[in-house]
């Protein structure tokens, strides 16, 4: 071995140490303001108003920019694939964010509480949209999503998955004041509507659970109308809704968290059936309980066709759809009762028009009753379809809740081929007489429950099943209860026992073939 090369070994070793150290240092921090390790940006310590994330970064780490008081705009390189939880939370002056196609995941609360954030655009690569990712961003009216994105999409102020079965986020700064969650939405993200202060009226369709914090701190929310099949209301779902006056809760709701309405007014009115879980919850926690809505909201257009007013039955203008603004000189509209049918070409009819912006536009004199709109349409391209060409409905069945709470319904002619009336089909209507056809076999639970004007009922001998409380709280049923001469047992149809005065006898008469649900304890 040539000993002349021996002294070079320490020199080479030292050079390698410096080189490796330099490479490590480059991976650890691209400059003094960024703390980066293994492709994860852990923190940013700079004071720049416009920040460009270095190309060595793959993940914006948890709380990396959280609370930064300087940053107004951020740009990401194509190397970034993930923005972690709370990465930009509470950045008070952040105004613009462009999410490139490379980013596949935005974590929970990633941009939460960025009060001046107005401009957000999302590329075509985002797959995972975290809970409350843009919640409590008071200035954010909408979120733009690339049309080419195969995973998520935006519509108005809302962000959905591509199939629109899940609603991820509703922009907190949206000017929308009345919103009906589309019926095909079966899932809502936690914190989805958090802090939507301009929202006044919400109709919730199609979903079984209202998740935790879904509508928390919507301080302008006045009226919430939940529809079947909603069955559960989660933790603090409506907490801090300090203006909430009325909640309509269907009998399908069987679980309400004790904090669901925490921080709501003490006089909050729950509109629900007296036998329901919601009634017991409201009676224990709030007291005000009603069988009918206190706020009969009507949707009324003003002279400006782009504005929509929501008017109470007494004519008081509650809210305006246009820029949260009601002109000082606007006279409130005074509807004539609950429903006003007028000539659709008249000035009054044009003024009293329903406009539904979530599913399209309905114009004309269109009063709303329960969950139905009676529509007269004025449109050049509108075609009336021959009803004979439409799919035939099954005349053998009247479906669940088919006419529930339709208090315009005072009479009804039953099809002679009818076999089943499902649960709550006519509950809380204003029917005065019911003549059920021969051949009817089944009457569902609560089918005519609380029909407060129903004085006459004819039930054919073909009926073999009657559900729980099918006729309870009707004058017909009450008259039997109060008339001693009518006997202690109410037996209808093919020997179905539906009512008992006092205790059930030890032995039932032979003509009683079956007993309605709820009779036997």
ABEGO torsion letter per residue (X at the ends): XBAAAAAAAAAAAAAAAAAAAAAAAAAABABAABBBBGGBBABBABABABBBBBAABABBBBGAABGBAABABBBBBAABABBBBGAABGBAABABBBBBAABABBBBGAABGBAABABBBBBAABABBBBGAABGBAABABBBBBAABAABBBBEABBBBAAGABBABBBAABABABBBBBAABABBBBGAABGBAABABBBBBGBABBBBGAABGBAABABBBBBOABABBBBGAABGBAABABBBBBAABABBBAAAABGBBAABBBBBBAABAAAAAAAAAAGBBBABBABBBBBBBBABAABBBBBBAAGBBABBABGGBBBAABBBBBBBEABBBBBAABAAAAABBBBBAAAEBBBEBBBBBEABBBBBBBBAABBBBBAAABBBBBAABBBBGAABGBAABABBBBBAABABBBBGAABGBABABBBBBBGBABBBBGAABGBAABABBBBBAABABBBBGAABGBAAAAAAAABAAAEABBBBEBGBBABBBEBBBABBBAABABBBBGABX
